[in-house]
Amino acid sequence: MGGDHAPAEIVKGALLAVEEFPVEVVLVGQEEVVHKELGNAKSLRNIEVVDAREVVEMDDTALAPLRRKRNSSIRVCANLVAEGRADAFVSAGNTGATWTSARAVMGMIEGVDRPALAAILPNAKDHMVLLDVGANVEAKPNHLREFAVMGHFYAQMVLGIEAPRVGLLSIGEEEGKGNELTKETFRVLKETGLNFIGNAEGRDIFNGNADVVVCDGFTGNVVLKASEALGEMVFKLVREEVGRSTIRKIGGLLAKGAFVDLKKRVDYSESGGAPLLGVKGGCIVCHGRSSAKAIKNAIRMARNFAFNRIDEKIQGKIGDLHTREHDSSVLATQ
């Protein structure tokens, strides 16, 4: 029931997902509305509908599913994961409400206080992880430390990077640059034992100098959406320029394959959404304007997240990290 194009695009995306991936999808929402959208679908294989009478609107508060709308689709989705009836949930609805429901109902992995949205972005070398991209508008240094640790492990598991280079997003490379949050976080991250490379400027997100870049959710969301808009604008300008002459059109046809591959690398709908790291179970948060293609790929991401037990692996690695830190602290005092 969430998203600018709900429920039509959400249902279409679910139907595409069950046809393409080995996954079962539970569509949660007002039953009669969902069934109407399903209509005369060729196959309802691996599709189930669970009724939820209430809808969290985009202008509702983040606490709405916990206080006023306990039978909302977002809250029911979180309940299904917490009860073990589902392995993960996908939402293109109210991000704040999704965040609070996942945190309160599904619970947090031990050692993490705040969950963070992690986006995988293309860069000059391959891909990188940017977090937080919208879950925490305000954050403290210890929260950014948690994000850095989770981002480190997520990059290891998903991108296959043994020792991810972790950077702190700031306005300059020097340690003293930035606001009070970044200055204090810099000092904290130096003590983590991570492969911390210091401050990262905006260009380092895309030039391949960092594998993980950490920031508060306000900054990360601005960076993410500006980057996506820039990618869309570049492709629009390329199409316009290619169409200005016959020779360019011919060249465009010859390079069509390259353009298609490039678009796949920068198009947000190819990834579908961002996982909410730190909560038990999988939670994928999508753009409000998500298309059926984006929803389909978000379901694929949720399936892979759950199948590979990413949350449990992060939990285990954070537990090991805390144990090592504790042992080092004990040794230091003996």
Solvent accessible surface area in square Angstrom, and as a share of the most:
residue,aa,sasa,rsa
1,M,45,0.20
2,G,20,0.19
3,G,19,0.19
4,D,92,0.47
5,H,92,0.41
6,A,29,0.23
7,P,27,0.17
8,A,34,0.26
9,E,37,0.17
10,I,31,0.16
11,V,4,0.02
12,K,108,0.46
13,G,0,0.00
14,A,1,0.01
15,L,35,0.17
16,L,85,0.43
17,A,0,0.00
18,V,1,0.01
19,E,104,0.46
20,E,106,0.47
21,F,30,0.13
22,P,102,0.64
23,V,24,0.14
24,E,136,0.61
25,V,18,0.10
26,V,46,0.26
27,L,14,0.07
28,V,14,0.08
29,G,0,0.00
30,Q,42,0.19
31,E,72,0.32
32,E,98,0.44
33,V,46,0.26
34,V,5,0.03
35,H,89,0.40
36,K,170,0.72
37,E,68,0.30
38,L,7,0.04
39,G,48,0.46
40,N,159,0.82
41,A,31,0.24
42,K,209,0.89
43,S,39,0.25
44,L,87,0.43
45,R,122,0.45
46,N,56,0.29
47,I,26,0.13
48,E,89,0.40
49,V,27,0.16
50,V,25,0.14
51,D,54,0.28
52,A,0,0.00
53,R,110,0.40
54,E,57,0.26
55,V,29,0.16
56,V,8,0.05
57,E,91,0.41
58,M,109,0.49
59,D,131,0.68
60,D,27,0.14
61,T,87,0.51
62,A,37,0.29
63,L,65,0.32
64,A,1,0.01
65,P,0,0.00
66,L,39,0.19
67,R,166,0.60
68,R,145,0.53
69,K,34,0.15
70,R,151,0.55
71,N,61,0.31
72,S,0,0.00
73,S,9,0.06
74,I,13,0.06
75,R,48,0.18
76,V,17,0.10
77,C,22,0.13
78,A,0,0.00
79,N,38,0.20
80,L,8,0.04
81,V,16,0.09
82,A,54,0.42
83,E,108,0.48
84,G,63,0.61
85,R,149,0.55
86,A,25,0.19
87,D,81,0.42
88,A,21,0.16
89,F,9,0.04
90,V,40,0.23
91,S,13,0.08
92,A,4,0.03
93,G,3,0.03
94,N,11,0.06
95,T,44,0.26
96,G,29,0.27
97,A,0,0.00
98,T,0,0.00
99,W,34,0.12
100,T,15,0.09
101,S,0,0.00
102,A,0,0.00
103,R,74,0.27
104,A,64,0.50
105,V,36,0.21
106,M,14,0.06
107,G,21,0.20
108,M,40,0.18
109,I,5,0.02
110,E,136,0.61
111,G,35,0.34
112,V,12,0.07
113,D,62,0.32
114,R,58,0.21
115,P,0,0.00
116,A,0,0.00
117,L,9,0.04
118,A,0,0.00
119,A,10,0.07
120,I,44,0.22
121,L,15,0.08
122,P,27,0.17
123,N,13,0.06
124,A,81,0.63
125,K,137,0.58
126,D,87,0.45
127,H,57,0.25
128,M,0,0.00
129,V,0,0.00
130,L,0,0.00
131,L,0,0.00
132,D,0,0.00
133,V,4,0.02
134,G,19,0.18
135,A,16,0.13
136,N,5,0.02
137,V,93,0.54
138,E,140,0.63
139,A,16,0.12
140,K,128,0.54
141,P,30,0.19
142,N,76,0.39
143,H,8,0.04
144,L,1,0.01
145,R,52,0.19
146,E,22,0.10
147,F,0,0.00
148,A,0,0.00
149,V,4,0.03
150,M,0,0.00
151,G,0,0.00
152,H,21,0.10
153,F,14,0.06
154,Y,7,0.03
155,A,0,0.00
156,Q,50,0.22
157,M,50,0.22
158,V,65,0.37
159,L,47,0.24
160,G,63,0.61
161,I,47,0.24
162,E,155,0.70
163,A,60,0.47
164,P,0,0.00
165,R,69,0.25
166,V,0,0.00
167,G,0,0.00
168,L,1,0.00
169,L,20,0.10
170,S,14,0.09
171,I,139,0.71
172,G,4,0.03
173,E,99,0.45
174,E,102,0.46
175,E,80,0.36
176,G,54,0.51
177,K,88,0.37
178,G,24,0.23
179,N,92,0.47
180,E,131,0.59
181,L,38,0.19
182,T,16,0.09
183,K,61,0.26
184,E,65,0.29
185,T,0,0.00
186,F,17,0.07
187,R,120,0.44
188,V,38,0.22
189,L,2,0.01
190,K,103,0.44
191,E,142,0.64
192,T,8,0.04
193,G,76,0.73
194,L,24,0.12
195,N,62,0.32
196,F,35,0.15
197,I,78,0.40
198,G,8,0.08
199,N,11,0.06
200,A,1,0.01
201,E,34,0.15
202,G,43,0.41
203,R,143,0.52
204,D,10,0.05
205,I,1,0.00
206,F,83,0.35
207,N,51,0.26
208,G,0,0.00
209,N,72,0.37
210,A,0,0.00
211,D,12,0.06
212,V,0,0.00
213,V,0,0.00
214,V,0,0.00
215,C,6,0.03
216,D,24,0.12
217,G,0,0.00
218,F,126,0.53
219,T,48,0.28
220,G,0,0.00
221,N,43,0.22
222,V,85,0.49
223,V,32,0.18
224,L,19,0.10
225,K,104,0.44
226,A,59,0.46
227,S,23,0.15
228,E,21,0.09
229,A,57,0.44
230,L,103,0.51
231,G,18,0.17
232,E,84,0.38
233,M,95,0.42
234,V,67,0.38
235,F,23,0.10
236,K,105,0.45
237,L,81,0.41
238,V,48,0.27
239,R,149,0.54
240,E,74,0.33
241,E,75,0.34
242,V,39,0.22
243,G,39,0.37
244,R,158,0.58
245,S,46,0.30
246,T,96,0.56
247,I,145,0.73
248,R,116,0.42
249,K,108,0.46
250,I,95,0.48
251,G,34,0.33
252,G,12,0.11
253,L,130,0.64
254,L,151,0.75
255,A,36,0.28
256,K,122,0.52
257,G,46,0.45
258,A,67,0.52
259,F,70,0.29
260,V,68,0.39
261,D,87,0.45
262,L,83,0.41
263,K,89,0.38
264,K,116,0.49
265,R,112,0.41
266,V,53,0.31
267,D,32,0.16
268,Y,36,0.14
269,S,8,0.05
270,E,47,0.21
271,S,40,0.26
272,G,2,0.02
273,G,18,0.17
274,A,9,0.07
275,P,1,0.01
276,L,2,0.01
277,L,1,0.00
278,G,4,0.04
279,V,1,0.01
280,K,104,0.44
281,G,16,0.16
282,G,1,0.01
283,C,1,0.00
284,I,0,0.00
285,V,13,0.07
286,C,9,0.05
287,H,34,0.15
288,G,22,0.21
289,R,98,0.36
290,S,2,0.01
291,S,42,0.27
292,A,12,0.09
293,K,83,0.35
294,A,0,0.00
295,I,4,0.02
296,K,31,0.13
297,N,9,0.05
298,A,0,0.00
299,I,14,0.07
300,R,73,0.27
301,M,27,0.12
302,A,8,0.06
303,R,66,0.24
304,N,53,0.27
305,F,10,0.04
306,A,11,0.09
307,F,139,0.58
308,N,64,0.33
309,R,109,0.40
310,I,12,0.06
311,D,18,0.09
312,E,103,0.46
313,K,95,0.40
314,I,1,0.01
315,Q,49,0.22
316,G,38,0.37
317,K,75,0.32
318,I,4,0.02
319,G,30,0.29
320,D,81,0.42
321,L,13,0.06
322,H,69,0.31
323,T,76,0.44
324,R,134,0.49
325,E,58,0.26
326,H,117,0.52
327,D,71,0.37
328,S,68,0.44
329,S,62,0.40
330,V,58,0.33
331,L,122,0.61
332,A,87,0.67
333,T,113,0.66
334,Q,163,0.73
